[in-house]
Amino acid sequence: MNTILGIIIATIICWLNFVIVDTYFGLPEQVGVKGAENVGESVKKRNGDIAGGFFQGNILCSPDASAGTLIASIGYMLMGIPGGLFAAFIIFIGNRLCADPGYAGTVGSITITVILYLVSFVGLTPEMFITGIVIAILTIQGIDQVGASRLLGSIAERFNRHAKEWFSCMKRLLG
């Protein structure tokens, strides 16, 4: 397969993998680890979406599906399926070290390991996925954080995982 085309396809698959898994596990809904609230507040102050900000803060402060996708792609490149599964274990340990109660990173590692196995038959390589996840993370964290937060917020609404209810409740309770 053409390398550039492979990287584009891998980027789309990586982006979908980590955004869907992280959204399903509620990253846009509430802060899961220390620091995520600061990111969410900062994004909201710049006219971003609070749910997208929480999503961004959670992936910044704890190994969630974006990190799981990256580490599993590297593990798969080095050792095949066992490498991807070992990466899931490493991400699981990382979540516990960060006091993150969730499993998004572990699930993201496992899903991308399965995806890597399946797409290997059509010529996509782990190297393409390593490059793809770096590009995917850059679109969420690096290019336009406020714009990305709005996109993530709209995705969170479709998944019924938006932070509006939770955030306003907590603000009222805490004063």
C-alpha positions, -999 to 999 in steps of 0.1 A, spaced: 0 0 0 11 35 -7 27 49 25 9 83 24 -25 68 18 -18 43 45 -9 70 70 -41 89 61 -63 58 66 -44 50 98 -49 85 111 -86 83 105 -89 49 122 -67 60 152 -88 92 156 -120 73 155 -107 46 179 -95 69 206 -123 95 203 -151 69 204 -135 48 232 -127 79 253 -162 94 247 -179 61 255 -160 59 288 -171 94 298 -140 116 294 -161 146 282 -186 141 310 -165 148 341 -129 152 353 -114 118 360 -79 129 372 -63 160 388 -55 186 362 -83 178 338 -106 204 354 -80 231 349 -78 223 312 -116 222 309 -119 256 327 -92 271 305 -108 259 273 -143 272 285 -128 307 293 -116 308 257 -151 301 244 -146 264 240 -168 236 250 -164 224 286 -170 187 277 -143 190 250 -120 207 275 -126 178 301 -119 153 273 -86 171 264 -77 174 301 -83 138 308 -62 126 279 -35 150 289 -33 139 325 -38 102 323 -31 74 298 -64 71 281 -73 56 246 -50 80 228 -20 68 248 -33 33 246 -35 35 208 1 49 206 17 24 230 -2 -6 216 9 4 180 45 4 192 40 -28 211 24 -45 180 53 -32 158 78 -48 182 62 -80 192 29 -85 173 -3 -93 191 15 -100 224 31 -66 222 -3 -49 219 -17 -69 248 14 -60 269 8 -24 261 -28 -28 274 -13 -41 307 11 -11 309 -17 14 302 -38 -3 329 -9 1 354 -5 37 343 -42 44 349 -39 31 384 -7 51 391 -26 83 380 -55 73 403 -77 71 372 -106 48 379 -114 42 342 -105 16 316 -105 37 284 -68 34 278 -68 -3 283 -98 -8 260 -82 15 234 -51 -6 235 -70 -38 230 -92 -24 202 -63 -10 182 -44 -43 186 -74 -61 171 -76 -34 144 -39 -37 136 -42 -74 132 -72 -71 108 -58 -43 87 -24 -60 83 -41 -81 56 -46 -51 34 -11 -37 38 -15 -12 67 15 -14 91 20 -5 127 44 23 117 15 39 98 -6 37 129 22 52 151 23 82 127 -14 83 125 -20 85 162 5 112 166 -13 132 139 -47 124 155 -35 136 190 -22 167 174 -56 175 159 -72 172 194 -45 189 215 -22 209 193 -37 227 163 -68 245 176 -77 234 212 -108 256 214 -121 244 180 -113 208 188 -132 212 221 -163 222 203 -161 192 180 -155 169 209 -184 185 228 -208 179 198 -196 143 197 -202 140 235 -237 153 230 -244 126 204 -231 100 229 -252 116 257 -219 122 276 -218 160 277 -206 177 309 -232 205 310 -254 189 336 -226 177 358 -206 209 356 -234 232 365 -245 210 393 -210 209 408 -206 247 405 -239 252 424 -229 227 451 -194 242 456 -206 277 454 
